[in-house]
Amino acid sequence: MLINSLFHAMEANLRGRDFVVGDVHGHAALLDALLDVVKFDPAADRLIGLGDLVDRGPDSQALLERLRTQPWFSSVRGNHEAMFQGSIGDWAVERVWRRNGGKWADRMSAAEIRALATIVDGMPLSMTLDLADGRKVGLVHAELHVNHPWEALAGLRPDTEIDPIDDFSSTIASATLWGRTRIRSWASAITPAVLAVLPPARIFGLCKALTPIAGLDLVIHGHSVLANHRPASCGNLLWIDTGSGYDDGRLTLVEPLIGRYWQSTYRGKESVVVLRREGRLLPAPSTLPDSISNPQSSGGGS
């Protein structure tokens, strides 16, 4: 299902279940194995992608076509879709895109590529998902810019410039595709001993990056591959890109309402296996030192 807006709010699904999938990167077999194990019902259930449906895997074209033809499937836009679309008529972007998994389009004509790229216009930069229990979930490929509230994403103009190549997340739109400020802050060795030697400005930056995003119960991200191939959580932030498209990587599917996730991977080069078919509970949020979880104690402001 194409949205054709930079922001989209999905009402609660009172007929079935909602699932969110991390970066598929052209591996439809991994996705289909997960949908099979959770007994996905296209007549009632919905699937929402976190972007990067394309590149690296063999099924990039098919996944974009599925997005256009299946009413139960929608997705936010990822940086790989932005590169794919931006490559048309721009040799510099095309060169970067093809180095990052875009060679799947070599078998397509220029007209076919242009037609397929129009699908990207139907992929919003962010979405919200209402759950049946009243909670609200935010969905974005990379991240919400640390200097903006979530409401700023809903207010993006239709003519907002979308960066097809990383510009260091200098704008709110660019951060949705490329940003890694929050996950890099989470991945830092944040301990009381480290905080004791950091300058106030650095502590303030960590506080901003890891403070829960207001107005949402959960925000789910893709984009940044987690080294141990399992989801990670901090505050109300959840990251689920577990490396589909890379050697030994996994594809992760989440059911936010019940807080469980499932993963698939390849055994050998082609055989797909689902790990723990009953799924796992999502991780509890990381515990942060008081100077981070209570910003006022850092002396850096709020």
N, C-alpha and C positions, 0 to 999 in steps of 0.2 A: 504494500500500500504506500503510495507516494503522498507526501504531505504538502509540498509546494509552499512552505512557509519556514522561516528560520527558527521559529519556536512553535511547539505543539503541546497542548495539554490533553492527556488521555483520561477519560472518566473511568471510574471503577468498573471492572468486568464482573458483573453479577451473574453471568451465565457459565463462566468457566475460569480457567487459571491464566495467569500472566507469567511469562518467562523472559529473562534478559540474558542475552548471550554476548560473550566477549568477542574480541577481534577474530573473525573466522579466517581471514586471509586466504580465500579461494578454496577452502577445504570443506566442500559440501558433504562429503562422506562422514566427517567428524560430527558435523551438525546433525545430519540425519540420524546417526546412531544415538545421539542424545535425545532427540525428539521421540525416537522409538522407545527408549528405555523409560521415559516419563509418561508414555502413552498420550502424547500430544494429540488433541482433538481439534482439527482445523475448523470444525463447525462452531466451537465454543471458546477455544483457547486463543491466546495472542502471543506472538513472539516479537521481541524488540531487540534489535541489534545495536551495539555501541559503536558502529562504524568499522572501517577497514574490513569490509566484506571482501575486498579485492586484493590482488597481488600475492605473489609467492606460491599460491596453490593453483591447481588445474581448472578450477570451476568458477573463476572470477566472473566471466560473462554470464554463466547460468545463475549465479547468486544475484546479480543485478537484475536479471530478467525476472527472477522469482520475486524480487522486491516490487517490481512493477505489476506483476500479474496476480499475486496472492493477497487477498484482503486481510489475512491474519498476520501478515509479516510487515513490519515497519522498521526503520533504523535511523538513528542520527548519522550525521556525516562524519567521516574520519579523515585524517590527513592523506590517506592513500586515495580516497575518492577525490579529494581536492587536487592532488597531484595529477591524477588521471584526467580530470576535466581540464585542469590548467595547462596540460601538455599540448592541447590542440592549438596550433598556431604559435606556440612558443617553444623554440628549440631548447632553450636553457631548462625550462621546467620539464620538458620531455626527457632530456638527458638524465636529470635527477630521478624522475619517476621510473624510467626503465632500469636504472641501476638499483632501484629499491623494489624490484619484483614485477615491473610492468611489461616484461617480455611476452606475457600471455597474449597481448594484443597483436603480436607480430603476424598472426594468421588471419587477422581481420583487415578488411579494406578501410581506407580513410573514411568513407561514407558510413560504414558500420560503426566505426569508433565514435564518430560524431553523434550518431543516433543513440548509441549506448550512453554516451556522456550526458545526454539530456536527463537521464534518470537522476543524476546527482543533484539537479535542481530541486528534486522532490524530497531530498533528505534534509531535515532541519539540523541546526547546530546543537539544539538541546530540546529536551522534552521533560514534562512531568507526568508521573503515573500515579493516579489515585488508587490505593488499595482498598479492598472490601472492608477492612477493619478501621478505616478512617485515616490511616497514615498516608503521607505523600512522599513520593520518591522522585529525585531528580536524576536525569540521565544525560550524560555528556561524554564525548569521546575522550578528551584529554582532561580539561579542568575548567572550573570557573576562575577567572582572573582574580588574584588575591585582593585587588583594590576595588572590587565591585560586588554588589549584592546579587543574589540570584535573579531578582526582578529585572536587572539590566539585560539579561538574556532575552526575556520576553519582550523587551522594548526595542530590540534591534530592528532597524529599518530594512525593508526588502532589498534596497539597493546597497546594503552594507558590503564593503569590499572584503572578499575572502582571499586570504593569502595561500596560494598553491605551494609555496615553499616557506619553510620556517623563518619567521622574522623575529625569533626570540620572544614570542608571545607578548609583543608590545601592545596589542589591542585585545579587547575582550573577545572578539571573533577569532583572532589568531590563537588565543589561549585555549579555546574550545577544541582546536585541532592539534595543537603542538605543545601546550603547556605541560611542564613537569615540576613546577615550583613546589607544589604540595607533596607529591610523592617523594621528591628528593629531600624535602625537609623531614618527612617521616622516616626515610631510610638513613638519615644521619644518625650517628651514634649519640643520641640525646640522653645524657645522663647528668645527674647533679654535678659530677666532677667536670664534665665538658662545659656545662652552663656556667660554672664558676669562673671560667677563663674567657668566655665569649664577651665581646663588647655589647653594650645595651642595644645598639641598632640591630645587631645580628639576632639577639634574643627576641626583639620586637618582631623581626621578620619571621622567625619561626612561629611565634604566637599567631600572627596573621595567617600564615599558611595552614596551620593545624587547628585553628579555632573552628568548631562546627559551623556549617553553613546555615544561616538563620532561615526559618520558614519551611525547612524540609526535615523529615525524619531520617532520610538516608539519601546519599548521592552516590551513584554507581558510575565508575569510570573504566575505560579500557586504556589503550595506547601504550602504557609503560609495562614491559614484560617483567613479571615477578620472578626472581632468580630461583626460588624453590618450587615454582609451578603451582602455587596454591594462592587463593585469594588472601588479601591483606586488608585490615580495617584500622581506622584511627578516628576517634570521635564519631561523626556520622558519615565519614568517607569510606567507601569500599572500592577497592581496585580488583579487577577480575581478568586482566590480560595475562594469561598463563602460557603464552608462547606458541599458539597455533601457527604453523608455517615455518617453524624452526625445528632443528633436530631435537628430539626428545621433548618437544613442547606439547602442551595440552590445550584443548578447547574447554572452556568453562561455561556452564549454563546454570543460571540462578533462578529460583522461585522466591521472589522477595517476601511474599505474604507469609510463608512458613519458614523462611530463613535457612533454606537448604540449597546445596549446589551439587552438580554432577560434572564429571570430566570424561573426555574421550581422548584417545591418543592412538598412534600407529604402533602396531607390533610387527616388526619388520618394515618393509617399504610400503605395503598396501593394506595389510590386515588391520582393521579398526577394532579397538577394544574399549569398552566403557569400564572405568575404574569404579569399584564400589557401586554397583548398580542401584543400591538403595539410597545413594547420595550421602552427603556429609552436612553437618551443621556449619553455617558460616562462622568464621572466627569472631571471637569477641574483640572489641576495639582495643588497640594497644593502650597500655597504661603509660601516661606521660608524667614527667616530673612536674611538681607543683608550679614551677616557673612558666611552664608551657600551658598546662591545663587551667591555670588561674593567672591570666596575663597581668593583672594588676600587681602581682607579687614580683614581677620582673623589673619593675621600675621603668618599663618602656612604654607605658600607656596601654590602652585597650583598643 
